[in-house]
Amino acid sequence: MRLAGIFLMFIFSSCLSYSQADWSSVDFTDEYKGKFKISGGSAKRLKKYPLFVSDYAVSQATLMKGSETSATKGVFSEVSIEGLTQESYQQMVNQLYSELIKELESAGLTIDKGDRVLRSDYVQKRVSKDKDNEVIGSTGNSEPVADKKNVTEGTLPGYGAFAVIRDLTFRPQDKNVCYTTNIIKEGNFDMKVSSKSETNLLSINFMVSFANFDGGRGYKDVKLETEPALAIKADVKLITTNGSFNKVYYKKTVWGGKDWATNLSKVNDNNGAAQWLGLARSAGYVMNADNEKYISELQAILSAFQKDIVRGIKSEL
């Protein structure tokens, strides 16, 4: 166990050698292959009608699982994150949202706080039906939303680092929202909300994960190493009042620094039983984060990221 611990700390220390970037100077469109395509008709609509940020969310992975298998062996690793505080994370999201609104206004867009959408006849009818998968109104002082999927349903989609099986989603407090959690129906829902209220809609969901799994298969052994890795993907939807869904996306995942990670602790290991019984090996870990460093790094990335999103939209107008 002592040798295993020394080996683990050697791996972990090597992961911390990466330095953080000056995110304000990073060209996200160039570095991460940003793509923006807004049709002429949609551009005219963006100039003529107000824009409502119908949903803004930052989803933080809380549990991740990696695996590596060969024809005869298998190994998997499960890791959670500790050290972050809900208060500081929520404060970050509130600040990022305020920055986004200012950036959109600076780009020449007229921002509506949601009153125009919420008082429209179509949305009022949706409110009266009170469907569970439609969220309409103020976020108030609501708590972050925990993902409701069972682990047996597989990993959560959209994350840059694969194998996220649990997360928490934060939204800015005391802001109007209008969205549906039904993935199948969301396109039709957004299109009708936009056209019926004559309001353009923008939704942004940043998905943040904290670990990476480095696997390898040899003739005699299968290995899997768990390391800190801040990875961010953005899901951006821009719907204009003519029913157009415009292309705003980034092909590549944004990878941040690792200086926020303070320790990686192993909490269980069935290695002995696996060797004797031929079972898949498993190891559970806790990734400990320095809250201040983590939030500072993440906020710098997301702030620069959303500035690039706004610049990309503005370039198409």
Secondary structure, 3 states (H helix, E strand, C coil): CHHHHHHHHHHHHHHCCCCCCCHHHCCHHHHCCEEEECCHHHHHHHHHCCEEEEEEEEEEEEEEEEEEECCCCEEEEEEEEECCCHHHHHHHHHHHHHHHHHHHHHCCCCECCCHHHHCCHHHHHHHHHCCCCEEEEECCCCCCEECCCCHHHCCCCCCCCCCEEEEEEECCCCCEEEEECCCCCHHHHHHHHHHHHCCEEEEEEEEEEEEEEEEEECCCCEEEEEEEEEEEEEEEEEECCCCCEEEEEECCCEECCCCCEEEEEEEEECHHHHHHHCCCEEEEEEEEECHHHHHHHHHHHHHHHHHHHHHHHHHCC
